[in-house]
């Protein structure tokens, strides 16, 4: 972000007024918050970061608040036979970045960026896949010491433009679906991953054991289970 300045201190000492007025001053993050200020007519974005002790306390509070908020939202959207199933954290994409599919989602974001930037040549070649995987590995190394929730934010942030919006969501969703399908398919040795969007066309078989393992991972994942419950409820299955 342009003109981003970083400082670190106990944000609780900044005062309740700032904390209660993020809509006016900036946006809250789990590791602190971004504040817009003007100095001599020049606008700056300041990221206010907590010290480690305060950061841990704030994170624990946010997890507790998130669980309570999820329960309240589920109740709000439940009426008669209609039941609400809302994400346990922030957005769907953020939950996927926190889940057992974090690495697959991270790759898919880079695949999506390659496709989007290709413009008139909308394709994902084997060379671009290799480049994207290398970029993902480099970022993983950079974020190796970050807690999971902060790494998930960094992955999600890759999808956003300067205005906090994204034109990548549909592309990344398609990439992630294709990556997961690739993982549970029986792939011939010489078959290139650039064709992963066309596995149905090539009539690739599903490996039953891989499919069962993937299903088990999804159902046991705390950040994806709400989607599983929603699908099962809609299908009339016990949840």
C-alpha positions, 0 to 999 in steps of 0.5 A: 500500500502506498505511503504505508508506515509501520509502528508497533505499540500497545494499541489499547493505549491509543484510546477507545475513541479510535478503536470505536470509530474504524469506519471513520479512521481506518480498517481493523485487522487481526494484527492491528489496524490501518489508520488514514491520517493527514500531516501538512495536507499529505495523506498517509496510511499507518499500520498500527501493530500491537506488541506481541502480548497484546496481539495474542490477547486481541487474537484470542478475543477475536476468536471468541467474538467470531464464534459468538458472531457466527452463532448469532448470525446462524440464529438470525438466518434460521426461520422454520425449515430454513437454517443459516450456516455462516463462515466461522471467520471473516469470508469464505476465501479467508476460511479456505486460506485457513483450512487444510486447502491453504496451500492449494488455495494459495497456488490457485490464487497465483494461477488465477493471476496468471490467467487474468494477466494473460488478457487475450491469451487466457490460458494457463500453460505448464510454464506459468504453472511452474512460475506460479508454484515458485512464487507460492513457495517463495511467499511460503518461505517469507511467511514461514514464521507467521501464525496461520491466521496472519498467513491466511490474511496474506494469501487472501490479500493477494486477491485484492486490488488497491481498492480492496476489491477483487476480479479474481474470485471466479477464476480462483474458484475454478482453479481451486476446483481443478486443482482438487479434481487433479489431486484425486484423479488417476493421471497418466504419467505424461499428462501435463497439468495445464490440461487440468481444466479439461479432465472431464473432456479427457474422461479421467477416472477418479481414484476412490481412495484419494476421493475418500481422503479428500472428503474426510479432510473437508468434513473434519476441517473446522473452517470448512465444516459449515459448508458441508453442514449446509450441503447435507442439510439441503440434501436432507441428510443428518448433520 
